[in-house]
Amino acid sequence: MNKLNFWNREDLQHNQIEQKNTVNSINTIFLDLIYSLTPLQVAIRNNLSIKNWRVDRWKIDKINNLYEKGKLINSMNSSALAFFESNKNTNKWYSDCFIVLGALIYIYDSSKEKPFIFKDEKDRWTRNTRNYNWNKFSLIWIDCNKEKRKDWVSPTISLHHELQHHLNTLLADLLLQNNKDILFSGADRSQDPPLWYRSKSEFIGTENTEIISELFWRQVQLLSNHPANKTKDYDSYENQLYYLDELSASWGQAKYNVFWPKNIFYNNLKPWKDYTHYDLIGDNSQDKEDLKKLFQNYLMPWIYLFKIKEALENAINEQQKEKVNVNDNDNLENSIKIAKLNELKWKLKTINYLIALITQTLWISRTVHQALELMGKVWKKNILPSLSNHSLDYIYGGSKGLYTLL
């Protein structure tokens, strides 16, 4: 009996090690994706702005050149261009139209003109997935009509927001789906199930139960007694996937309702209602505990990164008000001012990258538990070494007062 128990324990330890290795390999794939997409996110935010209903062409090229050798994006661009050409005769009423990173973007002012393809659309901005010539791409439209923007959300912010959704709900999904090391056939959330499956849940539950269990770090039941029904686990997976998509978008914009989980929130499956963050992710107690840890350990402290960013921007503005001659290297006082200004700009660039990295990590995550795991890795590798002890004391000292909101 003792020998049998010993071998059982050894088998259990072996299974736990094997499972941990599998989890780590999945995390490695997702982390590689985070580090690949974050520079694209930063480039979008730094380069793309809508002025006089147009975007500078050389800045679009600057972003596309970051991924010029990407086979997937090249095929998406080709399909987007073919779609544009096929609709060119009927879609003339726009102020600007361009392709970037596999997304076809129309900009217009509906008070003056509107492309025919969007004649029935009431949203002032949105993104959807199109399939043309056997390749997918994102179709994005941005309406600059001032009457539709009385909440002061600028067309540029709308453009950044929708391109970020494009990076994650299409490009990242397709990159995961095409990765031979993970075999995640259902990663693309815009994908219709193959004809031999009767529903999306039957397809996901049959093809991807093991990998989704690893993303939750518990065994999940995704197949119901009938393909028309969804199990609780499948419903939780789907809701967490879309919740993290909206959470990251709102976090990156520092929206008021994003920093404490008892606030009313939404995802694309459950629009605005009396849903807190906890309500959106399902009934599992461990999921709710993971969400609490995600906010307490990371998202609440990181609110103060936006405060640090604001302080740096103010300091740079004050410094730039002083007369600084960048060509005068002989003047000691002038050189000190230039050095101080450059240091402030470098610190601001670092904070902006960290905010983008956190946003990207949330966006890539497909379950709350995975978000918690990936945040821990990003914290140790990137964020902790980038912040001074003074900044760390500031963000953790301030966040302790927010814990009552958990």
Disulfide bonds with the S-S distance in Angstrom:
none
